[in-house]
């Protein structure tokens, strides 16, 4: 399968991917609300979308990846009468709201960098786009799709006939099922806030044509995606929990204001669970990224995420992390073996033995099927086992050029696409290639020490490297190393 197919939540089926503009992909993903440290549930979401961006670029598309920072307007709970998450944190910790937002925004990027995610091309902040949000609200009011009452502005869902097309919910069903207190100034129970009047003690507020207040959560993403990707763009992503009401409201606002289709493809990732229950702050069953990396490596966490399809749930446990660590080590050991073999084989010109094209075909077939990373990993281990069998054969005629070609492809697919090989940084910030050369020198020195029967010194060198997370193993082909 040479064409990419994506499951589109909007149509509820897999569709051939055809961007609006040939060769270019505009992609918007709802980013974090920065009031606390990120946890493994967040890691699954943003690693999943990182893989999508990486693979689209691997296919040759120019991707503009926009992932916002929500630093205002995300109200606690189901009711729009609650307290802003960041404002509450600021009040309890006696800080300015922007102090909270800045601290956790830095924490967020630290975590994402650690997990190997490529930074978005644009990371717009909701608080930096108040003007754009006010402008879109004005358009909705002018079109009669919204109404103002006592300083609050609401979207009138009954004026947008297609409200519910993403989630499959109907307005009359929503109103019949309302179990929360509904603001008395709403026309309909399902109407949602575009702008909220701020009380005198409210910490985050701005001037607007309707008085001092703050934006609703949903209008933020509509206005920022419109500014950086246009009225219509290719991919909108987020968690399953965002389908309703957040993404449903985005569609209503954007298509209502612009009179054009909003996002062509809607991609939603599933959740991380703990003993079958969704991981989350409210249930206090979460593990932060910062705590998780104390138990295992960031790459092992990334591998753990890729063990499940992005649309599948994933149960988090120590056993699952251990399995991910073992799988990753198998890949790292294989890489070390290939690099060792490259320096020992001859420049032969015999028939090709390594199934390079088979690996590439199987890997791409998996990724073209809605970014199926578990199948891509299965293709990876199939080729690892096959190549290991060839290398185990003392009579194999594999040439250096073959190994070079295979190594290049393996690093591209496992590094550039899946992000499981750190292609840029080694120890102390040195390039990965420089670090490999240093380790070659170290192994050569150790080999000479062993030849001279200076085993005590050679063992001390091995143990010293072990103490800093580098393991040396002696194999029939010679010594190999791997980083823990």
N, C-alpha and C positions, 0 to 999 in steps of 0.2 A: 504494500500500500504506500504509494508515493505522495498522496495528498493528505493534508492535515484535517482531521475531523474533531470538532469540539462539541461537547454536550452543552446546549443552550437552554438555560432555565426558562427563558421566555417561551420557547416553542416546545420544550420538554422532549427534545430528541437531539441526537448527534447530527451536526450539519457540517458540510464541507466548508472550511475556512476560506473566505474570500473577502479581503479587506476593502473598505470603501475606496481607498486610494491605492492602486497597485504599488507594491513594494514598501508601503508605509503602514504602520500599526499604531493607532492611538489607544492607550490603555490606562484606565483609571481604576484604582483600588482604594476602597475606604481604609484609611489609616487608623492609628491608635488614638484613643482618648488618653492624653498624657497626664494621668493623676496618680499613677503607681508604676512599679516595675513590671515589665512584660513577663508572661509565664509561657509554659510549653504549649498551651492552646494557641496563643498568639504566634509562637514559633511555627506551628504547623501551617497556619494560614499564610504567613508571609514567606516561608520557604517554598510553599506550593506556588505562589504567584511569582516568586523569583525564578523558579524552574521554567515557568511558562515564558517569562521574558527572555531567559537564556536560550530556550529552544527556538523561539521565534527569531532571535538574532542569529542563531546557528543556521537556520533556514535561509538567511540572507535578508530578512526584513529589517528596515530601520524602525526602531521602536521608540516612541516617546512614552515613557512610563511615569505617570503622575500618581503619587500616593500622599494623601493629605495628612496633616496633623490637626486633630480636633482639640483645640485648647479653649473652647468656649461652647456653651449651648447644649452639651449632652446631659440631659436631665436624668436623675436617678429614677429607677422604677418604671412602671408602665404609664403613669400619669404625667401629663405635661405641667402639673402644678407642683412638682417636686423641686429639688435643689440641684443646681449644676454640680457635676462631679468634682470639677476642679475648684469651684468656689467652696464646696464643703471641705475639701482637703485644706484649702488655704485658711478657712475659718478655724478648723480644729488644730492646725499647726501654727496658727498666728503668723501667717506669711502673706505676702502679696500673691494674688492668683498667678501672675506671670512668673514669680519665683518658682512656684510649683510646676508650671508648664515648662519652664526652661530646664529645671532639674531633671524631670522625667523624660523630656525630649532628648536630652543628652544621654540619659540612661538607655533609652530606646535604641538610638543609633549605635551605642556601644554594643548592645546585645545583638543587633542585626549584623553588624560588622563581624562580631565574634563567630556568628553562625555561618558566615560566608555569603550573606546576601549582598547582591549588587545594589548600591544605593539608587533610589529612584532618580530620574532626570530632574524632576521638580517635586519638591515637598512643601506645598503651600499650606500656610496656617490659616485656620478659620478666622482668627482675630485680625489677620492682616488683609482680609477681604470683606470687611463690613460694607464698604461702599458698593461692591459688586452685588452683595446680597440684598441691600436696600433697593438697588436698581432693578433687580429681578422681581422683587416684591411689588414695586411700582407697576411693572408691566402686567403682572397678574391681576392687580387691582384694576388697572385700566381696561383689561379684557373681561372683567366681570367674573373672574375665576376665584377671586378672594374678596374678603370684606374686613373692614376695620371696625372695632368696637372697643371704646374706652382705652385706647392705647395698645390693644392687642390686634394682631392681624392673623386671620385664619384662611386656609385654603378650603374652598367649598367643594367637597368631593362629589357632590351630586351634579356639579357643573362640568365634570370631566367624565365622559361616558365610559372610558376605558379603565377607570380606576379599579384595580384588582386583577389586571391581566397578567401580571408577573406571578403573584401569589395564588391566584385562583379564587380569591375571596370576593364576595359581593358586598356592596355597601349595606343592603338591608340586613344581611347576616351579621355584619360587623356591629351594627347598631343594636340588634337583638341580643347580641352576646356581650355587650358592654357590662363589666362588673366593677368598674372603677368610678370614682367621682368624676363627673363631667363638668367642665367649666360652664357656668350659667350663661355666659355670653356667646356660646357657640350656637349656630343654627342647627347643626346636625352633630350627633355624638361622635361620628367618625371624622369630622373636620380636624385638621391638624394645624399646629401653630407655625406661622412663618416668622412672626415677630412677637416678643412678649414684653409687656410693660414691666419695668423694674421697680421694685419697692425701694424706698429711700435707703434701706440698709444693704441692698444688693451690691455685691462687690464688683461685678463685671457688667458695665452698661455703657451705651453709646447714644449720642443724639441721633434722632431720626425724624422724618416728617410726622410720626405718630407719638412723639415724645421720647423720653429716655427709656431705653430698653436693651434687649439683646436678641440675637437671631435664634430661630428654632434650629434644631440639629439638622433636619433634612435639607434646608435651603443652602447650607454651607457647601455640600458636595455638588449640588446642581450648579451653583454659581462658579465654583472653582474649576469644575470639569469643563464648563462652557468657556471659561476664559482661556484655558491652556490647551484644550483639545477641540473646541468648536461646538456647534449646536448638535452635531451628530458625530459619533466616533465609534470605533470598532468594538472594544472590549471593556466591560465594567465588571469588576470583581469584588468579592467580599465573602463573609461567612454566611452559612445558611440562616443564621439568626437575623441577618440583615435584610432578608427578602421582604419580610413585613415587620414593622411598617416602613423602615428606612428606605429601601430601594423602591418600593411601591410609590412612596411619596415623592422620591426623586423623579420618577418617570412622569408623574402627574404635573409637577412643577415645571420640569424642563420642556416636556412636549406641549404643555399648556402655554408656556411663555413663548416658545420658539415656533410652534406649529410644525415641527419636524420630528421624525423618529429620533429617539435619544441614543441609546447604545444598541448596536446590532447584535452583539453576543453577550449574554450574561453568564458569568462563571461563578459558582459558589462552592467553597470548600466545606467539608464536614468537620466535626469537632474532635477534640481529644477528650477521652473519658478516663475516669479512675474507677475501677470496679464497676464499669458500665454506666456510671453517672458522669454527666458533663463536667469537665474541669472548669472551675470559675471562682472568681473572688467572692461571690455571694455565699457559696457553699463552703468556702475556706478549705477546698481540697486541691488547691493549685500548688505547683512547684515553679518557682521563678526560674528564668534562664540562668540567672546568676547563681542560684543554688544548684541547679542541675549540672553546671560545668565544674562544680566541686567534686562531683561523683564520676564524671566521665568527660571525654573530650568534646569540644563543640562539633567536630566532624562526626562523631558517633551519634550525637543528637540529630544532626542533619540526616544521617543515614537512617536513623530510627523513623523520622518523618517520611522518608522516601519509601519505606517498607510498605506503606499503605497508599492506595490511590487517593488523590486529593478529595474525591467525592465520598470516600469511605470514612467511617469513624476509626479512631485509633486509641487503643487502651494503653495507658501509661503505667509502667511498673518497672521495678528494678530488673526483673527477669527479661523484659522486653529491651531495656537498655543494654543488658549484658549480651543479648543476642545481636543487637546492632553493633556493639563493640567487636564481637567476634567476626561478624560479616565484614566490617571495615578493615580489620586486621588481615583478613584473608586477601583483600584487595591490595593492601599496602605491602604485604609479603610478596605478592605476585609482581607488583611494580618493581620492587627491589630485585627480584629474580630476573626479570626482563632486562633491567639496566645492567645487571652483572653479566648476563649472557651477551649483551651487545658488545661488551669489551673483551669477550673471550672467543666468540665465533670468528670464522674466517670469512673473507669477502668472496664467498662462493657465488656461482651463477647458475645453479641447478634449477630444477622446476620448483615453482612456488609451493610451499607446504602450509604456511599459516593461512587460516581462513579469514583473511582481513575483510573481504567484501561480505562474507556471510555475517560476520559480527555487525558490520555497519548496517546491513539490510534489516537484521532482526531487531537491532536497537532502535532504528528509525521507525520500523513498523509499530513497535510498542509506543513510542512517543507520539507518532501520528494518530494513534488511537486514543485521543483525548488525554494526552500526556500521562500515559500509563507507566509510572516509574517502577512499580513492582515488576512488571514484565521486562522493563529495560534492565533492571538488576538481574533478573533471571537470565536474560541474554548475556549479560556480563559474566555471570558465574559459569554459564555453559562454555563460553570461550576460554575462561580461565582454566577450567578442567581440561579442555581440549589441548590448549597450548602447553599446559604442564605435562600432559602425557607425551607430547612431542619432545619436550625438553628432557624428560626422564629417559628417553631412548638415546643411549650413547652413540648410536649409529645415525642419528638424524642429520640431515644435510641442510639445515636451516642456514640461510645466509645472513650476513650482517645487514644488508640492505632491506631484507624482509623484516627483520626485527626492528629496524629503524622506522620503517613504514608502519608497522603494527603499533609500536610504542607511541608514535605521533598520533595515530587515530585513537588509541586507548586514552591517552592524556586529554585529547580534545573532547571525547564523549563523556568521560568520567570527571574531567576537570571543568571545561568550559560549559558543558550542558548541565551536569548534575551537581557540580561544585563540591565533589568529594575528594578532589586533589587540590592542594594549595599550590597553584602555579606561580604565585608571586613572591610569597614570603617564606623564608626559612628561619632558623634560629637567629635571634638578635637583629631581625629586620633584613638580613642578607637575602638576596634573591634565591629562589629555590634551586636554580641551576648552580649557583656559587656554592651553596651548602652541600649539594651532591658531590661536587669536586673536592670539597674539604673532606668529606667522609671517605672518598676514594683514597685520598692521601693517608688518612688515619688507618684504614683497613690494610693498605700496603705496608705501613710501618709495623702494624701488629703482625702481619704475615712474616715479615723479616725477623721480628723478634722470636716468633715461634720456630722459624727455620734455624735460628741460632740457639734454640733450646732455652731461651730466656722466658720461660713460661710464667714465672711469677710476675714479671713486668707486664707481659701481654695480658695476663688475667687482671692485673690492677687497672690497665687501660680499659678493658672490657667493663669492669665493675664501676669505674668512674663514669663511663658513658651511661651505664644503666641508671645511675643515681640522678641523671638529668633527663631521663626518659628516652634514651636511645638504646635499643637492644641489638646486640650482635649475635648472630647465629652462624655456626659453622656447618656448611652443607658439602656434599660431594663436589659441587662446582666451585667451592670456595666460601669465604665469609660473606654474609649479607647483613644489612642493617635495616631497622625500621624504627620509626618514632611512635611512642605510645600515645 
